[in-house]
Amino acid sequence: MPACKATVDFSGVFPVFRIPSASLPLNCKLLSPPTGVKIAAVSFSVTSGGAASPAITSSDGASFTIPALPAGTKGMLAVAVTGNFGDGFVQVAEDCTNPTPFLAISDLNEKASLVHVEVG
């Protein structure tokens, strides 16, 4: 498994998932999801940097790939899941050795969450 390339900055009001542009495309996955929990949708909305918002899909329900984007791109990555995770939560992380989760889905009604992304 490859070494992790992205970082998560928890110092601000909201976490920021920082990805070096040379590390894109970047594979991401659900971290040990409960049985039956799968990715329903992934959305990346570019907020600045001039790039178009890419379409992202999950072909296996457990992972997705953030495509190549130019340095300076900022946006919001949203992930929604289906299935029951009870009183727990579902985490999303880079698919790498010793991944740091960059997103947690804990709302049983919405079953979705988002994170700020910066491409450096």
N, C-alpha and C positions, 0 to 999 in steps of 0.2 A: 504494500500500500504506500502511496506517495506521502511525502512530508506535507504538512499543512502550509498553505501559502497566504491565506487571508488572516486578518486579525479582527478582534472585537474590542472596541473602545467603550468601556462602561463608565467613563469619568463624567460624562455629561448627564443632562436630564433624561435623554433617551440613548440607548446603545446605538453605536454606529458600526456597521460591518464594513471593513476596509479591505478592498481587493486590489492588488497590484495589477495594472492593465496587462502586463506580460504574463500573468497567471490565468488569464481568461482564454478559453472557456473554463469554467470552474464547476466541478461536479459537487452536488449537495445531496443530502439524504436525511430521512427520518432516523433519529437515534433510538434504537431499541423500542420501536412503537409497540403498544399493546396489540394483541391478536385482533385482526379485523380492521385496524386503523390504516387508512390509505390516503394518499394525497388526492384531493378532489380538483384543486385548481392552484395555479401559480401565476402571479402577475408581477411584472416589473414596470413601474411607471417612472419614466425619466422626468426629473423636476428641473435639472439644469445641466448644461454641458453640451447641448446641441445634438446629441444622439437621438435617434428615434426609439420609442419604447418597443423592446423586442417581445415577440410572442414566445412564451415558455410553456412547455407541456411536460407531463410525467408519463412516460410510456409504461412504467411498471408499477406505479402507485406508491413507490417507496423512495424515488430519487428524481432529480431534475438537474439541468445544466444551465448555468447563467452564461449566455453567449459572450463573444468578444464585444467589448465596448471601449470607446476611446478614453484615455486618461482625462480626468476632469469631470466625468459623468457622475451625477448624483441622482439618486432616485429612491423609491420606496419599493421594497420587495414584500409581497403579501403571499402567504401560503394558507390554504384552507384544506381541511381533512374531513373525511367521513369515518364513521365508526364510533364505537363507544370507548372512551378512556377513563370512565368512572370519575373518581375523586382526584385523579392524577393530572398529568399534563403530557404533551408530546413536544419533543425538542427537534430542531432542525440544525444540522451542522454541515460543514464542509466534509466531503468524503475523503478522509486522510487519516494518518496515524495520529492518535491522541487529539481528536477534534474538540474544539471549544464550541458549544452550542451558541448560535447567534440569534435564535428565535425560539420562543416557547409559546405553545398554544395551550391555554388553560380554560378558556371560556367554553362551557359545555353547550351553550346555545349558539354562539357564533361559530365555534370550531375553526377560528382563523386568527391570524396575528400578522403584524408587519414589522419591518425593521428598516431603518435608514441605511442606505448603501452609498459608499463613496469609492469610485474607481481612481486609483492613483497612478 
